[in-house]
Amino acid sequence: MSRDFRIERESELPAEPEDVWHAVTRDSAAWSIPLDLSRSTVVVWEPPSRGVLRTEIGDWFNQISFDITPSPGGSYLRYVHSGIFVDDWENEYEGARRHTELYMHTLSQYLRYFRGRSFRRFEALAPKSSITADALDRIRSAWGIAADTPTGSELTLPVPGAAAKAGVLDFHDDAFIGVRTEDALYRAFGRNRFGSPVAVGVYEYGVQTRSERDSSHAWTVWLRDLYGAATAP
């Protein structure tokens, strides 16, 4: 049965309102997923302070809004995602809520460490064999992270098809892992908790030595090997 939902987050961000506005509109793919303005109705567009975007199909709708105000530390963002979930409401809401927490944190990391750099984003999907209760533990083990490793810990991240990178564990809970290196943010999405395969999202900043296609393929193969699925030819 369909039902409305509403997810609200308020964050202090280390950047001026103009930079936050660009990040949540033009550069959303640098920390979250690309914002497709062509598929949305612009309800409010008041840069750099307020925006509301809405998509409607029949009785269904999806809407995001963001209010940005100056603060002593940079800017204050109030983000609201609302709409209708149609199928498994509890599971879909929990997944959206948890992803929002990670993305808001990733936005802060992007603004603090990588703002102004060129960027690219890709996501590698694990096979369906990763839809198990302990699936994320395999990535923790491969990345040298224990269940109780605190954020801020230094580690060495193995990067498929490339040299390992020194990094910092910047996000860690029972559903997501985030690692920051000098030129990238790596996110392990434990979507097995919500009935979907695990994935790794990569946000790379600055000039890269490998093509996006090669990097994405290397991560996909790594995930297939990690979860015991044969590599596609």
C-alpha positions in Angstrom: 0.0 0.0 0.0 1.4 3.5 -0.9 2.1 6.0 1.8 3.7 9.4 2.2 7.2 9.8 3.6 9.3 12.7 4.8 13.0 12.8 5.6 14.6 15.9 7.1 18.2 16.6 7.8 19.9 19.7 9.1 23.7 20.2 8.7 26.4 22.7 9.4 28.7 22.8 6.3 32.2 24.1 5.9 31.5 26.4 2.8 29.8 29.6 1.9 26.1 29.5 0.7 27.1 29.9 -2.9 29.4 26.9 -2.8 26.8 24.8 -1.0 24.2 25.8 -3.6 26.5 24.7 -6.4 27.2 21.4 -4.6 23.5 20.5 -4.1 22.4 21.6 -7.6 25.1 21.7 -10.4 27.6 19.3 -8.7 25.4 16.8 -6.9 27.2 13.9 -8.6 30.4 14.9 -6.7 28.9 13.6 -3.5 25.6 11.9 -4.1 23.8 11.0 -7.3 23.3 13.3 -10.4 20.4 15.7 -10.1 18.4 15.5 -13.3 16.6 18.9 -13.6 15.1 17.9 -16.9 12.8 15.3 -15.1 11.7 17.7 -12.4 9.4 20.7 -12.1 11.2 23.6 -10.5 8.8 24.8 -7.8 11.3 27.3 -6.2 14.7 28.4 -7.5 16.3 31.2 -5.4 20.1 30.8 -5.5 21.9 30.6 -3.2 19.2 30.3 -0.6 16.3 28.0 -1.5 15.3 25.4 -4.0 12.4 23.0 -4.4 12.2 20.3 -7.1 9.2 18.1 -7.6 8.4 15.1 -9.9 4.8 13.9 -10.3 3.2 11.0 -12.1 -0.5 10.6 -11.4 -0.9 10.5 -7.6 2.7 9.7 -7.1 5.3 12.4 -6.3 8.9 12.9 -5.3 10.2 16.2 -4.0 13.4 17.6 -2.6 14.0 21.0 -1.0 17.0 22.7 0.4 17.3 25.9 2.4 20.7 27.4 2.8 21.6 30.1 5.3 25.0 31.6 6.4 26.4 30.4 9.7 29.6 31.1 11.6 31.2 27.9 10.3 30.2 28.5 6.7 26.5 27.5 5.9 23.5 25.8 7.4 21.6 23.4 5.2 18.1 22.2 5.8 17.4 19.3 3.4 13.9 17.7 3.0 13.1 14.7 0.8 9.4 13.8 0.7 7.1 11.8 -1.5 5.3 8.4 -1.7 6.7 4.9 -1.4 4.5 2.4 -3.2 5.6 -1.1 -2.2 7.4 -2.1 1.0 7.1 1.2 2.8 9.1 0.4 6.0 12.0 -1.1 4.0 12.0 1.7 1.4 11.8 4.4 4.1 14.6 2.9 6.1 16.8 2.6 3.1 16.2 6.2 2.0 16.7 7.5 5.5 20.0 5.7 6.0 21.3 6.7 2.5 20.4 10.3 3.3 22.6 10.2 6.4 25.6 8.9 4.4 25.1 11.4 1.6 24.8 14.4 3.9 28.1 13.3 5.5 29.7 12.8 2.1 28.6 16.4 1.1 30.4 17.7 4.1 33.5 15.7 3.2 33.4 16.9 -0.4 33.1 20.6 0.6 35.9 20.4 3.2 38.4 18.4 1.2 37.6 18.4 -2.6 35.5 21.5 -3.4 36.5 23.1 -6.7 38.2 20.0 -8.2 37.0 18.2 -11.3 35.2 15.0 -10.4 33.7 11.8 -11.7 31.4 9.3 -10.1 30.7 5.6 -10.8 29.1 2.7 -8.9 30.0 -1.0 -9.1 27.4 -3.5 -8.2 28.1 -6.9 -6.5 26.3 -10.0 -7.6 23.0 -11.2 -6.0 25.0 -13.6 -3.8 25.8 -10.5 -1.7 22.2 -10.3 -0.5 23.1 -12.0 2.9 23.0 -10.7 6.4 26.8 -10.6 6.8 27.6 -9.4 3.3 29.3 -6.1 4.3 31.7 -8.0 6.6 33.5 -9.3 3.5 34.3 -5.7 2.5 35.3 -4.8 6.0 37.7 -7.7 6.1 39.1 -6.9 2.6 39.7 -3.2 3.6 41.2 -4.1 7.0 38.4 -2.8 9.1 36.9 -4.4 12.2 33.3 -3.9 13.2 34.4 -1.6 16.1 37.1 0.3 14.1 36.4 4.0 14.9 36.1 6.7 12.3 39.2 8.7 11.9 41.4 5.6 11.8 44.1 5.4 9.2 44.2 2.5 6.8 45.5 1.3 3.5 42.8 0.8 0.9 43.3 -1.9 -1.8 42.2 -0.4 -5.1 41.5 -3.0 -7.8 43.7 -2.6 -10.8 45.8 0.1 -9.1 48.2 0.7 -6.2 46.8 0.7 -2.7 46.0 4.1 -1.2 46.5 5.5 2.2 43.2 6.6 3.6 41.1 7.5 6.6 37.9 5.8 7.7 35.5 8.7 7.6 32.1 6.9 8.0 31.3 3.5 9.5 28.1 1.9 10.7 26.2 -1.3 10.2 25.1 -0.4 6.7 27.8 1.7 5.1 31.6 2.2 5.1 33.3 5.4 3.9 37.0 5.9 3.2 38.6 9.1 2.2 42.0 9.3 0.4 43.9 12.3 -1.0 42.0 12.1 -4.3 38.8 10.1 -3.7 35.9 9.1 -1.5 35.0 5.4 -1.5 31.6 4.2 -0.2 30.6 0.6 0.4 26.8 0.4 0.4 25.4 -2.4 2.5 22.1 -2.5 0.6 21.8 -6.2 1.5 20.0 -4.8 4.6 17.3 -3.5 2.3 17.0 -6.6 0.0 19.5 -5.5 -2.8 23.0 -6.4 -3.7 26.0 -4.6 -2.1 27.7 -1.9 -4.1 30.8 0.3 -4.1 30.5 3.9 -5.0 33.6 5.9 -6.0 33.9 9.7 -6.2 37.2 10.7 -7.8 38.6 14.2 -7.8 41.2 15.8 -10.0 43.1 14.3 -12.9 42.9 10.5 -12.9 45.4 8.1 -14.5 42.8 5.4 -15.5 39.6 5.7 -17.5 36.3 5.6 -15.7 35.4 2.5 -17.7 38.6 0.7 -16.6 38.2 1.7 -13.0 34.5 0.7 -12.8 35.2 -2.7 -14.5 38.0 -3.4 -12.0 35.7 -2.7 -9.0 33.0 -4.9 -10.6 35.4 -7.8 -11.0 36.6 -7.3 -7.5 33.1 -7.5 -6.1 32.3 -10.6 -8.2 35.4 -12.3 -6.9 34.7 -11.3 -3.3 31.2 -12.7 -3.4 32.0 -15.9 -5.3 30.4 -15.1 -8.7 32.1 -15.9 -12.0 33.5 -13.0 -13.8 31.6 -12.1 -17.0 33.7 -12.6 -20.2 
